[in-house]
C-alpha cells in the first residue's frame, strides 16, 4: 500500500472517531444547575418526575435548567 493511501486511511479514521465522540457527547446534558437556581434541585426533580412517568414535566424542567434542545432533553429523560 502506498504512503498516500495509508495517510488517507489514517485521516479518515481520525475523522470517524471525532464524529463518533461528538455524537456521544451531544446526548449528554450540561450541568443541571443554573446560576439562579439552587444546586441539586433540578437533577433530583427531573429524576423524580421521570420515575413517576411524568416525562413531559421532566423534559420541561431539564430544559429550564440546561437549555438543551427539545429532542436532546426528551432522549435524556427517556434514557433515565
C-alpha positions as CSV (number, residue, x, y, z in Angstrom):
1,X,0.0,0.0,0.0
2,X,1.4,3.4,-0.9
3,X,2.1,6.0,1.7
4,X,-0.6,8.3,0.3
5,X,-3.2,5.6,0.8
6,X,-2.0,5.0,4.4
7,X,-2.2,8.7,5.2
8,X,-5.7,8.9,3.7
9,X,-6.9,6.0,5.7
10,X,-5.4,7.4,8.9
11,X,-7.1,10.8,8.4
12,X,-10.4,9.1,7.6
13,X,-10.1,7.0,10.8
14,X,-9.4,10.2,12.9
15,X,-12.4,11.9,11.4
16,X,-14.7,9.0,12.1
17,X,-13.6,8.8,15.7
18,X,-14.0,12.5,16.1
19,X,-17.6,12.4,14.7
20,X,-18.5,9.5,16.9
21,X,-17.2,11.3,20.0
22,X,-19.2,14.4,19.1
23,X,-22.3,12.3,18.6
24,X,-21.9,10.6,22.0
25,X,-21.3,13.9,23.8
26,X,-24.3,15.6,22.2
27,X,-26.7,13.4,24.1
28,X,-25.3,14.3,27.5
29,X,-26.9,17.2,29.4
30,X,-24.9,20.1,30.6
31,X,-24.7,20.8,34.3
32,X,-28.3,20.8,35.7
33,X,-27.6,23.8,38.0
34,X,-28.5,27.1,36.5
35,X,-26.9,30.2,38.1
36,X,-30.2,31.4,39.5
37,X,-31.3,28.1,40.9
38,X,-30.2,26.2,44.0
39,X,-27.7,23.3,43.5
40,X,-29.1,19.8,43.2
41,X,-32.8,20.8,42.9
42,X,-33.1,20.4,39.1
43,X,-31.4,17.0,38.9
44,X,-33.5,15.5,41.7
45,X,-36.7,16.9,40.3
46,X,-36.0,15.6,36.8
47,X,-35.2,12.1,38.1
48,X,-38.3,12.1,40.4
49,X,-40.6,13.2,37.5
50,X,-39.1,10.6,35.2
51,X,-39.6,7.8,37.7
52,X,-43.2,8.8,38.2
53,X,-43.7,8.6,34.4
54,X,-44.2,12.3,34.0
55,X,-41.9,12.7,31.1
56,X,-43.3,15.9,29.7
57,X,-42.8,17.7,33.0
58,X,-39.3,16.1,33.4
59,X,-38.3,17.3,29.9
60,X,-39.6,20.8,30.7
61,X,-37.6,21.0,34.0
62,X,-34.5,19.6,32.3
63,X,-34.7,22.2,29.5
64,X,-35.2,25.0,32.0
65,X,-32.0,24.0,33.9
66,X,-29.8,23.1,30.9
67,X,-31.2,24.9,27.9
68,X,-30.9,21.6,26.0
69,X,-32.8,21.2,22.7
70,X,-36.2,19.5,23.0
71,X,-35.0,16.4,21.2
72,X,-31.9,16.0,23.4
73,X,-33.9,16.6,26.6
74,X,-36.5,14.0,25.6
75,X,-33.9,11.5,24.7
76,X,-32.1,12.0,28.0
77,X,-35.3,11.7,30.1
78,X,-36.3,8.6,28.2
79,X,-32.9,7.1,29.0
80,X,-33.5,7.5,32.7
